[in-house]
Amino acid sequence: MAKGSRKGGGAKTTAARPSSTVAKPKGLKPESARKLQTGLYLSKARQVNAKLANRPDMAQVNIKGRFTGQAGKRYDAALSQTARAVEAAQRAALMKPKAQVKAERAARAEAKKIAAAAKPKRVRTPQSLRMSRAKQVQKRRGISMNPAGWRPEAAGRMAANAQRTQERALAFYGAGRR
């Protein structure tokens, strides 16, 4: 017979013992720490939101030379008029025929191309790039550095060889050969 099984089968039942106390209503039972923390956090967030909602918009408060009264009304009217004009221009742009939109785009691209062609461009040849690279390497190798663990005589020999190689490279590139 398997461990834990009973002869008659089924789960073992225990008789319910009557408790000597009456169950408390939910409001009187202690709340779990997590629920309590969440509640406190939410109430704090609600407080902050309510506080911010009652304040004036900081962008409006910080506008320099903010107008009040009649001048303020004129200023607001001018702003809303400008906004309406921008919206109208956007709406008009959306209502253009496709052919017109394509023509305008092509004209802009052509103007951009003409402006780019008018601007002189600096062209580096592969030869000039190789020359400048060789000069950079020569300058870098000219700075003597002796890292720890290097034998000074070996480092000197290596620096001399590198210097010779760079001079030969510069001479080669300077001669105009490929």
Secondary structure, DSSP 8 states (H G I E B T S, - for coil): --TT--SS-S---------SS----GGGS---HHHHHHHHHHHHHHHHHHHHHHS--HHHHT-TT---HHHHHHHHHHHHHHHHHHHHHHHHHHTS-HHHHHHHHHHHHHHHHHHHHHS------HHHHHHHHHHHHHHHHHS----TT--HHHHHHHHHHHHHHHHHHHHHHHTT--
